[in-house]
Amino acid sequence: IIFSGFLHCFLTSPLPSLAPPPFREPIRAHRERMQPPTRWGAGYGPQGMSNQPSYASRPAAGGGFPGQSGGGFPYGGGGASSSTPGGIPGQTQPIVSLTPFMAKWWIKARVLDKSTKKSWSKPSGQGQLFSFTLVDEKKDAIRATLFNDAVDKFYDLIENDKVYYFSKGNVKAANKRFSNLPNDYELSFDANAEIIPAPDDAGIVRHKYVICPIAALQGKEKNSTVDLCAVLLASGDVGTITTKAGESMRKRVITVGDHSGAQVELTLWQDTAETFSAPVGSVLVVKSARVGDFSGVSLSLTQQGSVVVEPEGVPEADAVRQWYLTNQGAAFTSLTQRGAGGGG
């Protein structure tokens, strides 16, 4: 009788819940809210600790972290920053946060080194493009290229030294043959891009150079691009050559040297060759010169390249200028055989 009563009580009593105590989930959620990333895109890209996000860095399903709208993260739909009714983004991201995993984003940046239009033709088709460098308020930079219909749509809108908002571009691995920027990624835009002029921002620098000492050119791969800060040692006359395609091109060969004790020949092309004028001893900043191996080491200014005579606000130029003033008459080791020119 006693056993029957005990069995009846056991069978008719409700089973204990197998769910965890109710206080565990709030504590876990609270801990996650207390561990936001150190900056947007933490764990991603060239500046992150790794190419994979930690669990604590993964945003909520709606994009962003609890209490944070937008954010442009690669999870939960990406979540680009919202735009104002006039189409201007209400929130932008630093260039360093961009990765191929991000579907939606806005950046605000200054345009530098805008190239001319260039046509291309392949067996699969033909088209056109132009490119430029973007720099943001963090002084980070990324290369951007517009293709085909985007050239017709945006070429006249985009101007050197102007500030714009950019969105709807493709983030992809950088082709180091065409860029020497310290960024693992570059941007490409088609006609669906969103590019909106922005008011000038004094907090965004007006130049971005990655200066390479001339002596170090011997270790650079052919066709890589470099920036130089050097002294003008000689300047040739303007001449004309005919390319293999039958195109006539104007060229001028100049010789530059720096405090590394080396000198190299640099070829300027077309309008830059015609308009270049500077006395020997002038300090030059050369942007985007291509390395060649013709007759040793030589350089050739690219289409998007530029030469600035006696630049201001460039610390490297001040250092080279001071070095030259105290070392005039110093001997240089030439990396180019005399009269080679060209630069590949």
C-alpha angles and dihedrals in degrees: 000000000000092000092048091052092049092049091049091051092049094049096047097045117096115256117248115259115260092204117109118258111284093242095064098073096050090051092050092047091047091053092051091050088053092056109064119160119271089242139351112297093017109178093025135098134357095323098044127096091246141349092255124069121238116238091250090055094054111107127228121274093264094058124267128031129301107292092014122102123207113352101162096242123165094237130070094027097314096265107220116207114275122258129228119243089264092058096254111132114248092208132027135192132227116258091239090065095060117111135160089255093068115094098183131032146136126212131185114213147151120248117235134172097015109190129215121258114282128196122213133191131194134166087260094054145295138260147144138258146174131192143199143171123259121208125184134198091274088061090243116140139200134183118243130193129189120205138205113317090017088064091058091044102046111018095094093039095055114074133177116264093015124121123233143171113240131196142150095047130138116249111210141157112292120250101226091198089076102032137044095189117129092242126109091210140055135191131239125189134195130189091287092066121120112224117168127179113243132198114269113272117208089199091070114081120240097219138036120193132172098198118209120195110238093235088059092060089086088070096049122103119247112268094019115131127235142179120227137196108197148138121262108243100171140357126203130207125269114268138173131237133182117228125220087260090058095253118143113226132184117225141179125191119213130180122223134181136184144192091283086078095244134111132199139184118249123194119214120199140212115328093004089055091050098046100039111116127161136135120247109271095040117135113238133192110206118198121202108355118171119232117233134181098215108134093348115313121346137161135225124194111239125226091260092041127109142190119219118195117216095349121203126220094023110121093200090056092053090051094049092046092053092046092052093048091056096039106042111154093030115149119246130206109230117225091189125064108243114277095007098125119156101089095210 
